[in-house]
Amino acid sequence: MTQPVVKRSPWKKILIVALVLLLICCGGAVAFVTWLLTGNKIDTFGKVDFANQLAIPALAPSQVDAQGRRIFNLTAQAGQHTFGSGRGGNGTTWGFNGDYLGPTLRAKAGEQVVVNVHNKLDETTTVHWHGMHLPAAMDGGPHQLVSAGKTWSPTWKIAQPASTLWYHPHLHGETADHVYKGLAGMFILDGDTPKGLPETYGVDDIPLIVQDKAFESNGKLDDRNPFLSGVGILGDEIVVNGTHSPFLDVTAERVRLRVLNASNARVFNFGFDDDRRFDVIGTDGGLLEKPVSMDRLQLSAGERAEIVVSMKPGERIVLRSYDPDLGSLFDDLKGGADQFDVLQLRAAASLKPSAALPATLTTIDRLSNPAVTRKFSLSGHSINGKQMQMNRIDFAPTVNTTEAWEVFNNDGDLHSFHVHDVQFQILAVNGAPPPPHLMGWKDTVLVASDMSYKLIMRFTDHADPNVPYMYHCHVLYHEDAGMMGQFVVVQPGQSPGTPPSHEDHSAHAGHH
């Protein structure tokens, strides 16, 4: 196993024993403390019937206009989605162009895209292009509001490598609710990729939008925060692409899984039930230089990975999430003891031959010589002791400069750190070189308790002294509570300006 993990402290067991002994005379307190520290576990291994065929999100239709721009249309709307197995259908869900989730947008490097976002909900939302390099006014963050009944039409040029990105709302204070209800989808970028990778969408190139959900007794979504979790919603069941208990029919020897953790907070530790190894070929921002063989892959909320798994005719295997290592004393309350059966893969009796994976996937230019080093302390619902304020710009990188960011968690809670606009490289994890599967482009990292990262990133192309990008915890409950900051990219010698007032920009955002 090559996964970097934070070692669970032996002091946890010692503390459990000490607390139980201390409270032995307190009657019910003993049972409560024991449950609090050890008994709060979900385990669905071997208990999922895999009765529902995995839904594959449709590829969003597009048209190229007279200006050569690729035009997409997304409509945010309410509906009633049936997840399967008696779940859903009895309450309101949200989706883009449907009842739940949205279509997969697909564009090529060098293309100018326009996305017409129509809001048919009865409240304001936004659509953020997570992982995309683009002007701040097109980013879809909390300043680019789309009011009920309005349309927002951001446009930008695709200027980054082939990668698996996604889109979701980013309304300040309401992101967790909007994502949980179903507003999310993938945005796949195509570019120069080597021959030999599975590439037929929906056949041997499969999007997997993995989310945890809780359901009420009547089958509708339960959006209540669990007792003492501190991270918001943690569901006890898994849906993939909006499908409960899913199976996937596999028809080729190798299948490429584009795995997105689109949960509000939960960390998944993916692996197969027979512990077979798989190849990690890409992370958030694109392909790795070489495939990395692994048997476990941990992804926090917002992270993506592309993996390739090989299968033999007729076999069935299960993609699982093993208990993740969150590194904190009370990690069981945050899902650290939970394990799930996620998806069954069913190989056909005869499989189409697949090419061997290329030994080299791409070349990554390594960033170096940062002009500035910044430090980010994650604690409570704040970053560097500050909570989000819409009218405050926290700092201003200069365009065409490189910066190092040192990010550390010093509060014992679970955090997932995401930066808008840029893809970064990881220079160090807890002071040591990153493992091979973290040597590619990233935009989100799990920052578990007492964990630190040194990141390096370069700000290019887009500068605007007034319209900010975000950096924040992607545990959406934390983000909504204020664990977010803002930066603007400026020209040399330029000072930060004033963020837009918190008003609807949908009428003119596409004209920035």
C-alpha positions as CSV (number, residue, x, y, z in Angstrom):
1,M,0.0,0.0,0.0
2,T,1.5,3.3,-1.1
3,Q,-1.1,5.6,0.4
4,P,0.2,8.3,2.7
5,V,-1.8,8.1,5.9
6,V,-1.7,9.6,9.3
7,K,-0.9,7.0,11.9
8,R,-3.6,6.4,14.4
9,S,-2.3,7.4,17.8
10,P,-2.0,4.7,20.4
11,W,-3.2,7.3,22.9
12,K,-6.7,6.9,21.5
13,K,-7.2,3.5,23.1
14,I,-5.5,4.6,26.2
15,L,-7.9,7.5,26.5
16,I,-10.9,5.3,25.9
17,V,-9.9,3.0,28.7
18,A,-9.1,5.9,31.0
19,L,-12.5,7.6,30.4
20,V,-14.4,4.3,30.9
21,L,-12.6,3.7,34.2
22,L,-13.1,7.3,35.3
23,L,-16.8,7.1,34.6
24,I,-17.4,3.6,35.8
25,C,-19.5,5.0,38.6
26,C,-21.6,7.2,36.5
27,G,-24.1,4.6,35.3
28,G,-25.3,5.4,31.8
29,A,-22.3,7.6,31.1
30,V,-20.2,4.5,30.6
31,A,-22.3,3.2,27.8
32,F,-22.5,6.6,26.2
33,V,-18.8,7.2,26.3
34,T,-18.1,3.7,25.0
35,W,-20.5,4.3,22.1
36,L,-19.1,7.7,21.5
37,L,-15.6,6.5,21.0
38,T,-15.9,3.0,19.7
39,G,-19.4,1.9,18.7
40,N,-20.4,4.5,16.2
41,K,-19.6,2.4,13.1
42,I,-21.3,1.8,9.8
43,D,-20.4,-1.4,7.9
44,T,-22.2,-2.5,4.7
45,F,-19.6,-5.1,3.6
46,G,-21.5,-8.0,2.1
47,K,-24.9,-6.4,2.8
48,V,-25.6,-4.6,-0.5
49,D,-27.7,-6.5,-3.1
50,F,-26.4,-4.6,-6.1
51,A,-29.9,-4.7,-7.7
52,N,-29.8,-1.6,-9.8
53,Q,-27.9,-1.0,-13.0
54,L,-25.5,2.0,-12.7
55,A,-26.9,5.1,-14.3
56,I,-24.4,6.8,-16.7
57,P,-24.8,10.6,-16.8
58,A,-25.7,11.6,-20.3
59,L,-23.1,13.6,-22.3
60,A,-24.5,17.2,-22.5
61,P,-25.4,18.2,-26.0
62,S,-23.6,21.3,-27.3
63,Q,-23.5,23.5,-30.5
64,V,-20.7,25.5,-32.0
65,D,-22.0,29.0,-32.8
66,A,-20.9,31.4,-35.6
67,Q,-18.0,32.6,-33.4
68,G,-16.7,29.1,-32.9
69,R,-17.8,28.9,-29.3
70,R,-19.1,25.6,-27.9
71,I,-22.4,26.3,-26.2
72,F,-23.9,24.2,-23.4
73,N,-27.2,24.7,-21.6
74,L,-27.8,23.7,-17.9
75,T,-31.1,24.2,-16.2
76,A,-31.2,23.9,-12.4
77,Q,-34.6,22.5,-11.5
78,A,-36.5,20.6,-8.8
79,G,-37.8,17.1,-9.2
80,Q,-38.3,13.7,-7.5
81,H,-35.5,11.3,-8.1
82,T,-35.8,7.6,-7.4
83,F,-32.4,6.3,-6.3
84,G,-33.6,2.7,-6.4
85,S,-34.2,0.0,-3.8
86,G,-37.1,2.0,-2.4
87,R,-35.0,5.1,-1.8
88,G,-36.1,8.5,-3.1
89,G,-39.2,9.5,-5.1
90,N,-41.1,10.8,-2.0
91,G,-39.3,14.1,-1.6
92,T,-37.8,16.9,-3.6
93,T,-34.4,16.6,-5.2
94,W,-32.6,19.0,-7.4
95,G,-30.7,18.5,-10.6
96,F,-29.4,20.0,-13.8
97,N,-31.5,19.1,-16.9
98,G,-33.2,16.5,-14.7
99,D,-34.3,15.4,-11.3
100,Y,-30.9,14.7,-9.8
101,L,-27.2,15.5,-10.7
102,G,-26.5,16.8,-14.2
103,P,-25.1,15.8,-17.6
104,T,-21.4,15.4,-18.2
105,L,-20.0,18.4,-20.0
106,R,-17.1,17.7,-22.4
107,A,-14.8,20.1,-24.1
108,K,-11.3,20.2,-25.6
109,A,-8.2,22.2,-24.8
110,G,-8.2,25.4,-26.8
111,E,-12.0,25.7,-27.2
112,Q,-14.0,28.7,-26.1
113,V,-17.0,27.5,-24.1
114,V,-20.2,29.2,-23.1
115,V,-22.5,27.6,-20.5
116,N,-26.0,29.1,-20.3
117,V,-27.1,28.4,-16.7
118,H,-30.8,28.7,-16.3
119,N,-32.2,28.8,-12.8
120,K,-35.7,27.3,-12.5
121,L,-35.5,26.8,-8.8
122,D,-37.4,29.1,-6.5
123,E,-34.2,30.4,-4.9
124,T,-30.8,31.8,-5.8
125,T,-27.9,29.4,-6.6
126,T,-24.5,29.5,-8.3
127,V,-22.5,27.1,-10.4
128,H,-18.8,26.8,-9.7
129,W,-16.5,25.0,-12.2
130,H,-14.4,23.1,-9.7
131,G,-10.8,22.6,-10.9
132,M,-11.2,25.0,-13.9
133,H,-8.6,27.6,-14.8
134,L,-10.7,30.6,-15.9
135,P,-11.4,34.4,-15.1
136,A,-12.7,35.0,-11.6
137,A,-15.9,36.6,-12.9
138,M,-16.7,33.2,-14.6
139,D,-15.7,31.0,-11.7
140,G,-19.3,30.7,-10.3
141,G,-18.3,31.4,-6.7
142,P,-20.4,33.2,-4.1
143,H,-20.2,36.5,-6.0
144,Q,-21.7,35.1,-9.3
145,L,-25.2,34.6,-8.1
146,V,-28.0,33.3,-10.4
147,S,-31.4,34.4,-9.0
148,A,-34.5,32.4,-9.5
149,G,-35.8,32.7,-13.0
150,K,-32.5,34.2,-14.3
151,T,-29.8,33.0,-16.7
152,W,-26.0,33.3,-16.3
153,S,-23.8,32.8,-19.3
154,P,-20.1,32.5,-18.3
155,T,-17.6,32.1,-21.2
156,W,-13.9,31.1,-21.1
157,K,-11.2,29.4,-23.1
158,I,-10.1,25.9,-22.0
159,A,-6.4,26.2,-21.2
160,Q,-5.4,23.2,-19.2
161,P,-4.6,19.5,-19.7
162,A,-7.0,16.7,-20.2
163,S,-8.6,16.1,-16.8
164,T,-11.8,15.1,-14.8
165,L,-13.3,18.2,-13.3
166,W,-16.8,18.8,-11.9
167,Y,-19.4,21.5,-11.3
168,H,-21.6,22.3,-8.3
169,P,-23.2,25.3,-6.5
170,H,-21.1,27.6,-4.3
171,L,-23.6,29.8,-2.7
172,H,-22.2,31.3,0.6
173,G,-23.9,29.6,3.5
174,E,-26.0,27.2,1.4
175,T,-23.5,25.1,-0.6
176,A,-24.0,22.0,1.6
177,D,-27.8,22.0,1.1
178,H,-27.6,22.6,-2.7
179,V,-25.0,19.9,-3.3
180,Y,-26.8,17.4,-1.1
181,K,-30.1,17.9,-2.9
182,G,-28.3,16.9,-6.1
183,L,-26.8,19.9,-7.9
184,A,-23.5,18.4,-9.3
185,G,-22.0,16.9,-12.4
186,M,-18.8,16.1,-14.2
187,F,-16.9,18.3,-16.7
188,I,-14.4,16.3,-18.6
189,L,-11.6,18.0,-20.5
190,D,-10.0,16.3,-23.5
191,G,-6.5,17.0,-24.7
192,D,-3.3,15.2,-25.8
193,T,-3.5,11.8,-24.2
194,P,-1.5,8.6,-25.1
195,K,-3.0,5.7,-27.0
196,G,-3.9,2.7,-24.9
197,L,-6.1,4.3,-22.3
198,P,-9.8,3.2,-22.2
199,E,-11.7,6.1,-23.7
200,T,-15.2,5.1,-24.8
201,Y,-17.5,7.0,-22.5
202,G,-20.0,4.8,-20.7
203,V,-18.4,1.6,-22.0
204,D,-14.8,1.4,-20.7
205,D,-14.5,5.0,-19.5
206,I,-17.0,5.4,-16.7
207,P,-17.8,8.4,-14.5
208,L,-18.4,7.5,-10.9
209,I,-20.0,10.3,-8.8
210,V,-19.9,8.8,-5.3
211,Q,-22.0,10.3,-2.5
212,D,-23.2,9.2,0.9
213,K,-26.8,9.7,1.7
214,A,-29.2,9.3,4.6
215,F,-32.9,8.3,3.9
216,E,-35.9,8.7,6.1
217,S,-38.3,5.8,6.7
218,N,-40.5,6.8,3.7
219,G,-37.4,6.8,1.4
220,K,-36.9,10.5,1.0
221,L,-33.5,12.2,1.6
222,D,-32.7,13.0,5.2
223,D,-30.6,16.1,5.4
224,R,-30.2,16.3,9.2
225,N,-26.7,16.5,10.7
226,P,-25.7,13.6,12.8
227,F,-25.2,14.0,16.5
228,L,-21.7,15.3,17.4
229,S,-20.2,14.8,13.9
230,G,-18.9,18.3,13.6
231,V,-18.6,17.9,9.8
232,G,-22.3,18.1,8.8
233,I,-24.2,15.3,6.9
234,L,-22.7,11.8,7.0
235,G,-25.1,9.4,5.3
236,D,-25.2,5.7,6.1
237,E,-25.8,4.6,2.5
238,I,-24.0,5.1,-0.8
239,V,-25.3,6.2,-4.2
240,V,-23.2,6.3,-7.3
241,N,-24.4,8.5,-10.2
242,G,-27.6,8.8,-8.2
243,T,-28.0,5.0,-8.2
244,H,-28.5,3.0,-4.9
245,S,-27.0,-0.5,-4.8
246,P,-25.4,-0.2,-8.2
247,F,-23.8,-2.7,-10.5
248,L,-21.8,-2.1,-13.7
249,D,-21.6,-4.5,-16.6
250,V,-18.0,-4.6,-17.9
251,T,-17.4,-5.6,-21.5
252,A,-13.6,-4.9,-21.8
253,E,-10.5,-6.3,-20.2
254,R,-9.7,-3.0,-18.6
255,V,-12.1,-0.3,-17.4
256,R,-11.2,3.3,-16.5
257,L,-13.1,4.7,-13.6
258,R,-13.3,8.5,-13.1
259,V,-13.9,8.6,-9.4
260,L,-15.3,11.8,-7.9
261,N,-16.0,12.1,-4.2
262,A,-19.0,14.4,-4.4
263,S,-20.0,13.9,-0.8
264,N,-20.5,16.8,1.6
265,A,-17.9,15.6,4.1
266,R,-17.2,11.9,4.0
267,V,-13.7,10.6,3.1
268,F,-13.6,7.3,1.1
269,N,-10.8,4.8,1.1
270,F,-11.3,3.0,-2.2
271,G,-10.2,-0.6,-2.9
272,F,-11.6,-3.9,-4.2
273,D,-13.0,-6.7,-2.1
274,D,-10.3,-9.1,-3.2
275,D,-7.5,-6.5,-2.6
276,R,-6.5,-6.6,-6.3
277,R,-4.2,-3.8,-7.4
278,F,-5.3,-1.1,-9.8
279,D,-3.5,1.6,-11.6
280,V,-4.0,5.3,-10.7
281,I,-3.5,7.2,-13.9
282,G,-4.8,10.7,-13.0
283,T,-5.7,13.0,-10.2
284,D,-7.7,16.3,-9.9
285,G,-5.9,18.2,-12.6
286,G,-4.9,15.6,-15.1
287,L,-2.8,12.5,-15.9
288,L,0.1,11.4,-13.8
289,E,3.5,11.0,-15.6
290,K,3.3,7.2,-15.1
291,P,0.6,4.8,-13.8
292,V,0.9,4.1,-10.1
293,S,-0.1,0.6,-8.8
294,M,-2.1,0.7,-5.6
295,D,-4.6,-1.3,-3.6
296,R,-6.1,1.6,-1.6
297,L,-6.8,5.2,-2.6
298,Q,-8.2,7.7,-0.1
299,L,-10.2,10.7,-1.5
300,S,-11.7,13.5,0.5
301,A,-14.7,15.6,-0.5
302,G,-14.1,17.3,-3.8
303,E,-11.1,15.1,-4.9
304,R,-11.0,13.1,-8.1
305,A,-8.9,10.2,-9.4
306,E,-8.8,8.2,-12.5
307,I,-8.1,4.5,-12.0
308,V,-7.8,1.5,-14.4
309,V,-8.8,-1.9,-13.2
310,S,-8.2,-5.2,-15.1
311,M,-10.9,-8.0,-15.1
312,K,-11.2,-11.5,-16.3
313,P,-14.3,-13.0,-18.1
314,G,-17.2,-13.8,-15.9
315,E,-15.8,-12.5,-12.6
316,R,-17.5,-10.2,-10.2
317,I,-15.7,-7.8,-7.9
318,V,-16.8,-5.1,-5.6
319,L,-15.4,-1.6,-5.3
320,R,-15.4,-0.8,-1.6
321,S,-14.6,2.0,0.7
322,Y,-12.5,0.7,3.6
323,D,-12.3,2.6,6.9
324,P,-10.3,5.8,6.2
325,D,-7.6,7.1,8.4
326,L,-8.5,10.6,9.5
327,G,-5.8,10.8,12.2
328,S,-7.9,12.3,14.9
329,L,-9.0,11.2,18.3
330,F,-12.7,11.3,17.5
331,D,-12.4,10.3,13.8
332,D,-15.1,7.6,14.3
333,L,-17.6,10.5,14.7
334,K,-16.5,11.7,11.3
335,G,-16.7,8.4,9.4
336,G,-13.3,7.1,10.3
337,A,-14.6,3.7,11.2
338,D,-17.1,3.3,8.4
339,Q,-16.8,1.0,5.5
340,F,-19.1,0.5,2.5
341,D,-19.7,-1.7,-0.5
342,V,-19.9,0.9,-3.3
343,L,-20.3,-0.7,-6.7
344,Q,-20.2,-4.2,-8.1
345,L,-18.4,-4.8,-11.4
346,R,-19.7,-7.7,-13.5
347,A,-17.4,-8.9,-16.3
348,A,-19.1,-10.4,-19.3
349,A,-18.4,-14.0,-20.3
350,S,-16.3,-12.7,-23.2
351,L,-14.3,-9.4,-22.9
352,K,-13.1,-7.1,-25.6
353,P,-9.3,-7.0,-25.6
354,S,-7.8,-3.9,-24.1
355,A,-4.4,-2.4,-24.9
356,A,-1.7,-2.4,-22.3
357,L,-1.4,0.8,-20.3
358,P,1.3,3.1,-21.6
359,A,4.5,3.2,-19.5
360,T,4.5,7.0,-19.8
361,L,1.2,9.0,-19.7
362,T,2.4,12.6,-19.9
363,T,5.1,15.0,-18.9
364,I,4.6,17.4,-16.0
365,D,6.8,20.5,-15.8
366,R,7.8,20.9,-12.1
367,L,7.2,24.3,-10.5
368,S,10.0,25.9,-8.5
369,N,11.4,29.1,-7.1
370,P,8.3,30.6,-5.5
371,A,8.3,34.3,-5.1
372,V,6.1,34.2,-2.0
373,T,5.4,31.7,0.7
374,R,2.1,31.9,2.5
375,K,0.9,30.0,5.6
376,F,-2.6,28.7,6.2
377,S,-3.7,27.4,9.6
378,L,-7.0,25.5,9.5
379,S,-8.8,25.6,12.8
380,G,-12.5,25.5,13.8
381,H,-14.4,27.3,11.1
382,S,-11.7,29.7,10.3
383,I,-8.5,30.0,8.3
384,N,-5.6,31.9,9.9
385,G,-8.1,32.9,12.6
386,K,-10.5,34.6,10.1
387,Q,-13.9,33.7,8.9
388,M,-15.2,34.4,5.4
389,Q,-16.4,38.0,4.7
390,M,-17.7,38.7,1.2
391,N,-16.2,42.3,1.2
392,R,-12.7,41.3,2.4
393,I,-9.8,40.4,0.1
394,D,-7.3,38.4,2.1
395,F,-4.3,38.7,-0.3
396,A,-3.3,39.3,-3.9
397,P,-0.9,37.2,-5.9
398,T,0.6,38.9,-8.9
399,V,-0.1,37.4,-12.3
400,N,2.6,35.2,-13.8
401,T,4.2,34.5,-10.4
402,T,4.7,31.3,-8.5
403,E,3.8,30.9,-4.8
404,A,4.3,28.3,-2.1
405,W,1.4,27.7,0.3
406,E,2.0,25.8,3.6
407,V,-1.3,24.4,4.9
408,F,-1.7,22.7,8.2
409,N,-4.4,21.4,10.4
410,N,-4.0,22.2,14.1
411,D,-7.5,21.6,15.6
412,G,-7.9,17.9,15.3
413,D,-10.9,18.1,13.0
414,L,-11.3,16.9,9.4
415,H,-10.6,19.4,6.7
416,S,-10.3,19.2,2.9
417,F,-8.4,22.2,1.4
418,H,-9.4,23.5,-2.1
419,V,-8.0,26.4,-4.2
420,H,-9.9,28.0,-7.1
421,D,-8.4,28.8,-10.5
422,V,-5.1,27.0,-10.1
423,Q,-3.9,23.4,-10.1
424,F,-1.0,23.0,-7.7
425,Q,1.8,20.5,-7.1
426,I,2.5,19.0,-3.7
427,L,6.1,19.6,-2.6
428,A,5.8,17.9,0.8
429,V,3.4,15.9,3.0
430,N,4.2,16.2,6.7
431,G,7.7,17.4,5.6
432,A,8.4,14.4,3.4
433,P,8.3,14.1,-0.4
434,P,4.8,13.1,-1.6
435,P,4.1,9.5,-2.7
436,P,4.0,8.8,-6.5
437,H,0.2,9.1,-6.8
438,L,0.3,12.7,-5.4
439,M,3.0,13.9,-7.8
440,G,0.4,15.2,-10.4
441,W,-1.8,18.3,-10.6
442,K,-4.2,18.8,-7.7
443,D,-6.7,21.3,-6.5
444,T,-8.0,19.6,-3.4
445,V,-6.1,17.8,-0.6
446,L,-7.2,16.0,2.6
447,V,-5.7,17.8,5.6
448,A,-6.3,15.4,8.4
449,S,-5.5,16.1,12.1
450,D,-1.9,17.3,12.6
451,M,-1.3,17.0,8.9
452,S,0.6,19.6,6.8
453,Y,1.2,20.2,3.1
454,K,3.5,22.4,1.2
455,L,1.9,23.3,-2.1
456,I,3.3,25.2,-5.1
457,M,1.2,27.0,-7.7
458,R,1.5,29.5,-10.5
459,F,-1.1,32.2,-11.3
460,T,-1.3,32.8,-15.0
461,D,-3.5,34.5,-17.7
462,H,-6.3,36.0,-15.6
463,A,-6.0,39.1,-13.5
464,D,-8.8,41.2,-11.9
465,P,-8.3,43.3,-8.8
466,N,-11.9,43.4,-7.9
467,V,-13.4,39.9,-8.5
468,P,-11.9,37.3,-6.1
469,Y,-11.3,33.5,-6.2
470,M,-11.9,31.4,-3.1
471,Y,-9.8,29.1,-1.0
472,H,-11.6,27.0,1.5
473,C,-12.4,23.8,3.3
474,H,-14.4,21.5,1.1
475,V,-16.2,19.9,4.0
476,L,-19.2,21.9,3.0
477,Y,-20.6,22.4,6.5
478,H,-17.3,24.1,7.4
479,E,-17.3,26.1,4.2
480,D,-20.8,27.4,4.9
481,A,-19.8,28.2,8.5
482,G,-17.1,30.6,7.3
483,M,-14.0,28.4,6.6
484,M,-13.2,30.3,3.4
485,G,-11.1,33.2,2.2
486,Q,-10.7,35.3,-0.9
487,F,-7.8,36.3,-3.1
488,V,-7.5,38.4,-6.3
489,V,-4.9,38.1,-9.0
490,V,-3.4,41.5,-9.9
491,Q,-1.1,43.0,-12.4
492,P,2.4,43.9,-11.3
493,G,2.2,46.9,-8.9
494,Q,-1.6,46.8,-8.8
495,S,-3.4,46.9,-5.5
496,P,-6.5,44.9,-4.6
497,G,-9.8,46.6,-5.4
498,T,-13.2,46.1,-3.9
499,P,-15.2,42.9,-4.3
500,P,-18.6,43.1,-6.0
501,S,-21.5,43.9,-3.7
502,H,-23.6,40.8,-2.9
503,E,-26.1,41.2,-5.6
504,D,-27.2,39.2,-8.7
505,H,-24.6,39.4,-11.5
506,S,-26.5,37.0,-13.9
507,A,-27.5,39.8,-16.3
508,H,-23.9,40.8,-17.1
509,A,-21.4,38.2,-15.8
510,G,-20.8,36.9,-19.3
511,H,-19.6,40.3,-20.4
512,H,-16.7,40.8,-18.0
